[in-house]
Amino acid sequence: MGTITARKRKDGSVGYRARVRVMRDGQTYHETETFDRRPTATAWMKQRERELAKPGVIDSVKSADPTLAKAIDRYTEESIKEIGRTKAQVLKAIKKFPIADMACSTIKSKDIIEFLQSLTSQPQTVGNYASHLAAIFAIARPMWDYRLDDREMKDAITVARRMGIISRSLQRDRRPTLEELDKLLGHFIERRKRAPQAMPMHKVVVFALFSTRRQEEITRIAWDDFQKEHKRVLVRDMKHPGEKLGNDTWVDVPAEAIQVIDSMPKKKLEIFPYSTDAITANFTRACKLLGIEDLHFHDLRHEGISRLFEMGLNIPHVAAVSGHRSWVSLKRYTHIRETGDKYAGWVGLQTAISAN
């Protein structure tokens, strides 16, 4: 079964998109081509239907023109770069949608837009889906000769952005209060007393706050990477838009974070030998139990950077601690007024350090 759809181009001319749809063994196979004249589109559609009706043709075409799902699998299997947890989850989720069953050559911008519209998430989240899917389109043709058209992906993103289907992620401005931090530390210290084998989350929280380190970075810091005499630490594989592996960076460590490190036992190679999943689960569970709303572990980094600006540090000095290579990323903090260190004399720091 085939259909022909007239589509008006940007230059005012009309193109005729012919789509062939064939059912075999309970599965649907699509092919699409666009022509300048309807008679040509009709002739191609009829000829292609006759060709695809021959035994074995569809199987051979599929092997040379795999589905989007196969392209996703190959991307995840062959990527030398480490694929982040969020990206891996998104790509896995995409494979559950009908677009994943389509042959690469048949996927057009309209199909991508329909897929994005089918997601019942906020535009920021849908934008993440589009971004991660675009990574597949960008490399499939030049690397594997898969017929995924990167122009179709770019057109779809342009339309989706103008229609409000996708948008950039909103910057979070949530900052914990001292009262909330005291509640969290008290909860984690009491839990540690009841279960000595439990992770010392009170130390992890305070270190994240004063060091401004990301969750994944905290779990990778080794004792050998810490130079106390120079008040710095080597953060391995620091998050970077272009590079995730091998992006090792020395950063300054504030005195409060050094105190936390000094309180940790040297039993393993890492200073904080814990998993990111465990940290997230513990933090989220504690916030829910204590009635602390809309607070994420990553907000501790935002709080730590904001504190440095409130103390009067300039952008270069803050970047030396936070690890930002581009000072442009820190411009969102330039509105912060110098008000002093609200953590000066904070009892929570010494409580977390002295607790086991």
BAZA-480618 format. One record per residue (C-alpha): x, y, z. Coordinates in steps of 0.2 Angstrom, whole numbers. Last residue first. Example, Ala and Ser with C-alpha at 12.3 -4.5 7.8 and 13.67 -1.06 7.14 Angstrom:
2
+-------+-------+-------+
!     u !     v !     w !
+-------+-------+-------+
!    68 !    -5 !    36 !
!    62 !   -22 !    39 !
+-------+-------+-------+
***
This chain:
356
+-------+-------+-------+
!     u !     v !     w !
+-------+-------+-------+
!   160 !    45 !   314 !
!   155 !    62 !   319 !
!   168 !    75 !   322 !
!   168 !    82 !   305 !
!   149 !    82 !   303 !
!   147 !    92 !   319 !
!   161 !   103 !   315 !
!   153 !   109 !   299 !
!   135 !   109 !   306 !
!   140 !   122 !   320 !
!   142 !   136 !   307 !
!   154 !   148 !   313 !
!   156 !   156 !   296 !
!   143 !   148 !   285 !
!   135 !   164 !   280 !
!   151 !   170 !   273 !
!   150 !   188 !   268 !
!   137 !   198 !   259 !
!   145 !   202 !   243 !
!   130 !   203 !   231 !
!   126 !   189 !   219 !
!   122 !   196 !   201 !
!   138 !   189 !   194 !
!   132 !   171 !   198 !
!   124 !   168 !   181 !
!   140 !   174 !   173 !
!   149 !   158 !   179 !
!   146 !   148 !   163 !
!   154 !   162 !   154 !
!   170 !   159 !   164 !
!   173 !   144 !   153 !
!   185 !   131 !   160 !
!   174 !   129 !   176 !
!   183 !   119 !   189 !
!   173 !   125 !   204 !
!   188 !   130 !   214 !
!   199 !   138 !   202 !
!   183 !   145 !   194 !
!   179 !   154 !   210 !
!   196 !   163 !   210 !
!   195 !   167 !   191 !
!   177 !   174 !   194 !
!   180 !   185 !   209 !
!   179 !   180 !   227 !
!   169 !   192 !   238 !
!   162 !   180 !   251 !
!   145 !   180 !   242 !
!   154 !   174 !   227 !
!   161 !   159 !   236 !
!   144 !   156 !   244 !
!   135 !   155 !   227 !
!   148 !   142 !   221 !
!   144 !   131 !   236 !
!   125 !   133 !   235 !
!   126 !   128 !   216 !
!   136 !   113 !   221 !
!   124 !   109 !   235 !
!   110 !   110 !   222 !
!   117 !    94 !   214 !
!   110 !    84 !   228 !
!    93 !    90 !   224 !
!    81 !    99 !   234 !
!    63 !   101 !   229 !
!    54 !    99 !   246 !
!    62 !    95 !   262 !
!    49 !    86 !   272 !
!    61 !    76 !   283 !
!    57 !    59 !   276 !
!    57 !    66 !   258 !
!    73 !    74 !   260 !
!    81 !    59 !   268 !
!    75 !    48 !   254 !
!    82 !    59 !   240 !
!    99 !    60 !   249 !
!   101 !    42 !   252 !
!    95 !    37 !   234 !
!   107 !    50 !   226 !
!   122 !    44 !   236 !
!   118 !    26 !   233 !
!   117 !    29 !   214 !
!   133 !    39 !   214 !
!   142 !    24 !   222 !
!   153 !    25 !   237 !
!   172 !    25 !   240 !
!   173 !    43 !   246 !
!   192 !    46 !   249 !
!   196 !    33 !   235 !
!   210 !    20 !   236 !
!   202 !    12 !   252 !
!   204 !    11 !   270 !
!   211 !    29 !   273 !
!   198 !    35 !   286 !
!   189 !    51 !   282 !
!   191 !    66 !   295 !
!   206 !    74 !   285 !
!   195 !    74 !   270 !
!   181 !    84 !   279 !
!   194 !    96 !   286 !
!   200 !    99 !   268 !
!   183 !   103 !   262 !
!   182 !   117 !   276 !
!   199 !   124 !   270 !
!   194 !   126 !   252 !
!   200 !   114 !   239 !
!   208 !   122 !   223 !
!   206 !   112 !   207 !
!   217 !   102 !   196 !
!   209 !    95 !   181 !
!   208 !    78 !   172 !
!   198 !    78 !   156 !
!   204 !    61 !   151 !
!   186 !    54 !   148 !
!   171 !    66 !   147 !
!   176 !    77 !   133 !
!   165 !    89 !   123 !
!   153 !    97 !   135 !
!   165 !    94 !   150 !
!   162 !    84 !   166 !
!   178 !    81 !   175 !
!   186 !    64 !   170 !
!   198 !    65 !   185 !
!   198 !    79 !   198 !
!   215 !    81 !   204 !
!   215 !    89 !   221 !
!   222 !   106 !   228 !
!   227 !   114 !   245 !
!   245 !   114 !   240 !
!   251 !   105 !   256 !
!   235 !    94 !   255 !
!   239 !    87 !   239 !
!   224 !    75 !   235 !
!   225 !    64 !   219 !
!   234 !    50 !   229 !
!   220 !    49 !   241 !
!   208 !    46 !   226 !
!   194 !    57 !   220 !
!   182 !    46 !   209 !
!   166 !    46 !   221 !
!   167 !    65 !   223 !
!   168 !    68 !   204 !
!   152 !    58 !   201 !
!   142 !    69 !   214 !
!   149 !    86 !   207 !
!   162 !    95 !   217 !
!   158 !   112 !   225 !
!   171 !   109 !   238 !
!   162 !   117 !   252 !
!   144 !   110 !   249 !
!   150 !    93 !   241 !
!   161 !    90 !   257 !
!   147 !    94 !   269 !
!   135 !    82 !   260 !
!   148 !    68 !   259 !
!   152 !    70 !   277 !
!   134 !    69 !   283 !
!   132 !    55 !   271 !
!   143 !    44 !   281 !
!   138 !    28 !   272 !
!   130 !    15 !   283 !
!   140 !     1 !   291 !
!   138 !    10 !   308 !
!   119 !     7 !   308 !
!   111 !    15 !   323 !
!   124 !    28 !   325 !
!   125 !    31 !   306 !
!   107 !    34 !   306 !
!   108 !    47 !   319 !
!   122 !    56 !   309 !
!   112 !    55 !   293 !
!    97 !    63 !   301 !
!   106 !    76 !   310 !
!   116 !    81 !   295 !
!    99 !    82 !   285 !
!    90 !    93 !   298 !
!   105 !   104 !   300 !
!   106 !   107 !   281 !
!    88 !   111 !   280 !
!    90 !   124 !   294 !
!   105 !   131 !   286 !
!    94 !   134 !   270 !
!    97 !   124 !   254 !
!    98 !   134 !   238 !
!    86 !   131 !   223 !
!    91 !   142 !   208 !
!    89 !   129 !   195 !
!    93 !   134 !   177 !
!    79 !   129 !   165 !
!    84 !   116 !   152 !
!    82 !   122 !   135 !
!    66 !   120 !   125 !
!    57 !   107 !   116 !
!    39 !   106 !   109 !
!    37 !   125 !   109 !
!    33 !   126 !    91 !
!    48 !   136 !    87 !
!    59 !   123 !    96 !
!    50 !   108 !    88 !
!    52 !   115 !    71 !
!    71 !   119 !    72 !
!    73 !   102 !    80 !
!    64 !    93 !    66 !
!    74 !   102 !    53 !
!    90 !    97 !    61 !
!    85 !    79 !    62 !
!    79 !    79 !    44 !
!    96 !    86 !    39 !
!   105 !    72 !    48 !
!    98 !    60 !    36 !
!    99 !    42 !    43 !
!   104 !    31 !    29 !
!   117 !    20 !    38 !
!   134 !    21 !    30 !
!   142 !    16 !    46 !
!   153 !    31 !    51 !
!   147 !    45 !    39 !
!   129 !    39 !    40 !
!   126 !    35 !    58 !
!   137 !    49 !    66 !
!   126 !    64 !    67 !
!   109 !    55 !    67 !
!   114 !    45 !    83 !
!   119 !    61 !    92 !
!   103 !    69 !    87 !
!    94 !    56 !    97 !
!   103 !    63 !   113 !
!    98 !    81 !   109 !
!    80 !    77 !   104 !
!    77 !    67 !   120 !
!    85 !    81 !   131 !
!    74 !    93 !   122 !
!    59 !    82 !   128 !
!    65 !    85 !   145 !
!    65 !   104 !   144 !
!    49 !   104 !   135 !
!    41 !    95 !   150 !
!    36 !    77 !   148 !
!    22 !    67 !   140 !
!    32 !    62 !   125 !
!    21 !    59 !   109 !
!    25 !    76 !   103 !
!    44 !    71 !   101 !
!    39 !    56 !    91 !
!    28 !    66 !    80 !
!    42 !    78 !    77 !
!    54 !    64 !    73 !
!    42 !    56 !    60 !
!    39 !    73 !    52 !
!    58 !    76 !    51 !
!    59 !    60 !    40 !
!    64 !    42 !    45 !
!    63 !    31 !    30 !
!    81 !    28 !    27 !
!    84 !    22 !    45 !
!    71 !     9 !    44 !
!    57 !    11 !    57 !
!    56 !     1 !    72 !
!    63 !    14 !    83 !
!    50 !    27 !    77 !
!    37 !    16 !    86 !
!    43 !    20 !   103 !
!    52 !     7 !   115 !
!    69 !    11 !   108 !
!    68 !    29 !   113 !
!    68 !    23 !   132 !
!    85 !    14 !   130 !
!    92 !    30 !   122 !
!    85 !    41 !   136 !
!    92 !    29 !   149 !
!   109 !    29 !   141 !
!   109 !    48 !   140 !
!   105 !    50 !   159 !
!   118 !    37 !   164 !
!   132 !    45 !   154 !
!   139 !    37 !   139 !
!   158 !    35 !   141 !
!   167 !    39 !   125 !
!   173 !    24 !   115 !
!   156 !    22 !   107 !
!   155 !     5 !    99 !
!   141 !    -3 !   109 !
!   130 !    12 !   113 !
!   131 !    18 !    95 !
!   128 !     0 !    88 !
!   112 !    -2 !    99 !
!   106 !    15 !    94 !
!   108 !    11 !    75 !
!    99 !    -6 !    78 !
!    84 !     4 !    86 !
!    84 !    16 !    71 !
!    81 !     1 !    60 !
!    93 !    -6 !    48 !
!    95 !    -2 !    30 !
!   108 !   -15 !    23 !
!   100 !   -29 !    32 !
!    83 !   -22 !    30 !
!    85 !   -22 !    11 !
!    90 !   -40 !    11 !
!    75 !   -45 !    22 !
!    63 !   -35 !    11 !
!    70 !   -43 !    -5 !
!    68 !   -61 !     1 !
!    54 !   -66 !   -10 !
!    48 !   -52 !   -22 !
!    34 !   -41 !   -16 !
!    47 !   -27 !   -13 !
!    51 !   -25 !   -31 !
!    33 !   -24 !   -36 !
!    29 !   -11 !   -22 !
!    45 !    -1 !   -28 !
!    39 !     0 !   -46 !
!    22 !     6 !   -40 !
!    29 !    20 !   -29 !
!    42 !    25 !   -42 !
!    29 !    27 !   -55 !
!    17 !    37 !   -43 !
!    32 !    49 !   -38 !
!    36 !    52 !   -56 !
!    18 !    56 !   -60 !
!    17 !    68 !   -45 !
!    32 !    78 !   -51 !
!    46 !    86 !   -40 !
!    50 !    69 !   -31 !
!    52 !    64 !   -13 !
!    56 !    46 !    -7 !
!    49 !    36 !     7 !
!    51 !    17 !    12 !
!    42 !     9 !    26 !
!    42 !    -9 !    32 !
!    28 !   -16 !    44 !
!    30 !   -32 !    54 !
!    17 !   -46 !    56 !
!    27 !   -58 !    45 !
!    28 !   -45 !    31 !
!    17 !   -29 !    29 !
!    23 !   -16 !    16 !
!    21 !     2 !    16 !
!    28 !    13 !     2 !
!    28 !    32 !     4 !
!    29 !    44 !   -10 !
!    32 !    62 !    -5 !
!    28 !    75 !   -19 !
!    37 !    91 !   -19 !
!    29 !   108 !   -22 !
!    38 !   124 !   -26 !
!    37 !   140 !   -15 !
!    56 !   141 !   -11 !
!    52 !   134 !     7 !
!    44 !   118 !     0 !
!    26 !   114 !    -1 !
!    22 !    96 !     2 !
!    11 !    85 !    -8 !
!     8 !    68 !    -1 !
!     8 !    52 !   -10 !
!     2 !    35 !    -2 !
!     7 !    17 !    -5 !
!     0 !     0 !     0 !
+-------+-------+-------+
***
